[in-house]
Amino acid sequence: MPSIKKANSENRIPETIYIALLSAIIILLLTNQFNLIADVAVLKKDFIIKKDCCEKTGARLTALEAQLETLAPPIEYKIDGYHISSYKISDVSRSGEELMRGEIYLLNGSYRWECARWNVIVQAGEVKPVDELVNALTDTLLKDAVAIVCVGTASSEDPNVNRQESLAAQRMDFLHDKLVSVIPNHIKIYGFNFGQYLRDTNQKVRCSGSTEEERRVFIVKITKLSTNNIGYLEEFLRRKFGEVASNPQSNFPVDIRDYSMHFKSESMLRIYSSSK
C-alpha cells in the first residue's frame, strides 16, 4: 500500500501546471468563441447588405415594370361590337410596393357624347344605347374592379365655362347612375370631372367634327386601391392622365391639361353617397 501511494504522488500533475493548462484551454475556447461570434456577425451583416440590395433591386424592377406598362401602346378590345382601347396605369412606392393599379378604357370608333346633351352617346351621328355599353363592360372588363371612375368631359362650344363644367358633371353622373344599377355593392364608384376643353377654341365650328374629340367617352377601372386617401386617388388620376397623354406611344386623344377643372383649386373627384 505505501508503494502505491508513492506512485500516485510521483505521477500527479503539479497544481500550478494543471491550473496553467486549464487556463490555456479556457482561453483557447473563449478565443474560438469570440472568433465564431465575429464570423457570425460578419455573415449576418453580409446577409443584411445582400438582402437590402436585393430588396432595393426588386423595388427598382417593380417600378420599372410599372413605368414600362404605362409607356406601352394600348391594348385593343372588341366587345359586343364596341372598340375599346385600354391604357394601363399604376403607382409604386420607393420600397417597391404597388399602391395603385388600373386601366383607362377609351371608347373608340367615333363614339362621342352628343353635343350639348348629357345623356346621349352617338356614333357617326347615330344614337347608341348607353345601357348596352355598360352591360358589355360590366360582364367583361369590369369584373375584377375594386373601384370605377366615371369621367365627364365637355367641349368648347359654349363660352360659359361654368355651364360646360356642369354639363361634364352631368355626363359623369349619368355614367355613374347607369353603372350603380348593375355593379355589385362592394365596388366603389367615383366621378372625375374634366370640365370644359379650353385649348385652341377660336377657329372651331360649334358642334362640328372639330370639337368631337373634346367630348370622348371613357372610364377608369381600379383593380388595386391600397389606401382610402381620396386626395391620393385624385392626385394619382391627375398624374396618370397627364402621363398617358404625354406618351407618344399611347396616342391618347385627350389631355387633362387642356380642360378647365385641371386648373382650378377645387377637387375634380366626386364621391357619391351610394359608394361605400
N, C-alpha and C positions, 0 to 999 in steps of 0.2 A: 504493500500500500504506500509506503513512503516513496518508493521509486516512481510510482505513478504520479504522485503529487509533484515530484521533482520534474517529471517530463512535462506536465501541464504548465508548470511555471516557466520552463525554458521555452515552450512553443507559443506562449501568449504574446500577442502583438502589443507593443508598448502603447500606453494610453494616449500619449501625445501624437504618435504616428497614426493611431486609429482616428483620433479627432481630426487630424490634418486630412487624412483620406476622405473621411465623411464630409468635411467641409468642401473639399475639391469636387466631390460628386454632386453636392448640393449646388455649388457654383456652376458646374457644368450643366446641370439640369435647368437651373434658372436662366443661364445664358441661352440655352436652346429654346427655352420657353419664350424668352424675350425676342429671340430671332423669329420664332414661329409667329408671335403676335405681330411683329413688324411685317413679316411676309403677308400675313392675313390682311393687315391694314393697307399694304400696297395693292394687294389683289382687289380689296374692296374699293379702294379709290379708283383703280383702273376700271373696275366694273361700272362704277357710278359715272365715270367720264364717258365710257363707251355707251352706257345706257342713255346718258344725256345727249350724246352725239347722235345716237340712233333716233331718239325721240325728236330732236331738232330736225334731223334729216327727213323723218316721217312727216313732220309738220310742214316742212317746205314742199315735200312731194304732194301732200294733200292740197295745199294752197295752189300749187302749180296745176294740179289736175282740175281744180275748180276754175282757175283762170283760163285754161285751155278749153274747157267746156263752154265758158262764156264767149270765147273768141271763135268757136266753131260755127260753121254755117248752120242754118236752121234745119230741123228735121221736118219733113213734109208728110202730112197725113191726109187721107181721103176717107171721110166717114159719112156714110149716107148721102153722098153727093156733095158734101161740104169740103172745101180745100182749106186746110189749116196748117199754118207754119208754127213750129214750136221752137222757142228760144230758151235754152237752159240758163238759169241764174242760181247762184249760191254765194254763201259767205262763210269764210273760215277764220277762226281765231289764230293768234300767233302760236298757240300751242298745238295747232292742227285740228282742233275740234270744229266740226261742221255746225255752224249756228243756224243757218237758214238754207233751204233748198226749194226750188220751184221751177215753173216754166211759164213763159208768156205765150198765150195762144192767140195768134192773129188770124182772123177770118179773111181768106183771100178770095180771088175770083170775082172781083167787082162788088163785093158786099160792102155796103156803107149805111150809115144812118141817113135816113131821108132828110133832106134839107128842111130845117125849121120844125121838125117833128121829133118827139122824144120816144115814141112807142112804135116806130116803124123802121124796119131794116129792108133795104132794097138791093136787088142785084140787076144791074143794067136796066134800071127803071121799073123792074117787076118786084112787087111786094112779096117778101118771104116770111112765112110764119115763124115767129121767134120761138114758140113752144117746140117746134121740131128741132131747131138748133140746140136748144137747152137739153132736150131729151137725148139727142145724139151725143152731146158732150158728157152728160151725166152717166150714161151707160158705158162709156169707154174711157176717155182721157181723164175724167174727174174722179174715177173710182178710188184712187189712192190719195185723194186730197185730205189734208187736215184743216185747210183753210182755203177760201176762194176770195179773190179780189175782183169786184166788178168795176170796170173803168168807164168813165164818161168823158167824151170829147165833144167839142163844138167848133165849127168852122168860123171863118172871118166875115160872114155875110152882114151881120148886124153891128153897127158902130157902138152899140151899147154893150160894153163888156160884161157888166153885171147880169144883163138879161141872158147873154150867151153862157155865162157860167152857170146860171140857173138851169138852162137847157141841158148842159152837160151833166149836171147833177140829176136831173130828171131821167136821163138815159141810164145813168149809173143805177138809180133807184129802180128803174124798170127791170133791168137785168137781175138785180137783187130779188125783186118780188117774184120773178119767174123761177129763179133758182131755189129760193127758200121753200117753194111749194113741192119740190121734188128731191132736194138734197137731205140726207139724214141729219138729225138734230145736232149730232156731235161735231159736225163740220161748221167752223166759224165762217161767216160771210161778211166781208168788209166792202166798202166803197172807196174809190180813189178818183177824185175829180181833177182832170187836167185843166178844165176851164176852156177858154176860147183861144184859138190859134191867132197869133199876133204878127208873125213874120211875113214879109213880102205880100202885103194885102192890097196895095194900091191899084194894081192893074188886073185884078181878078173880077170876073163877072159873077154876080150873085147866083147861088145855087147852080153852078155850072161844073163842068169837068175839072175846072181849075181849082175848085175848092173841095172836091170829094175826098181827096187824100187826107184832108184835115179832119175828117169825121169817120175814121176807120173804127172797126168793131174788134175789140179784144178783151180778154180777161186773163187773170193770173191764177195759176194753181200753186199752192204752197204744200209741199209734201213733208217738210221738216220745219218746225217752229219751236226753237229751243227756249224761247222766252215770251212772256206775255207783255213785254215792254212795247207799248204802242208806238212810242217815239222811235224806237229802234226799227220797228217794222216799216214805218213811213220813210225813215232815212234810207233803209235798205231798198225800198221800191224806187225812191227818187234816184238813188245812185245807180241802180241796175238798169233802169230805163235809159239813163244817160249813157251808160257804158254800151248797151246794146245798140243805141243809135249811133254811137261814135265808131263802132266796129264796121269796117268796110266789108267784111266777110258776111255779116248778117243781112245787109241790105234792108234794114228795118225802116219802114217808111215814115215813122212818127217819132219826132224828137220832143221829149218832155220839156226841154228848154225853150221851145217855141210857143209854149202855152202860158196863159195868164196866171194860173194858180201857182205855177212854179216860182213866180217872182214875189208872191205875197207871203206875209208872215203867218197867216192863218193856215191851219192844217189842211192838207189835201185828202187826208184819210177820214173816212166816216165809219163810226162804229154803230151798227144797228142794234136796236133793243132786242131783236129776235136772235142775235148772235150771242152765244153763251161764252 
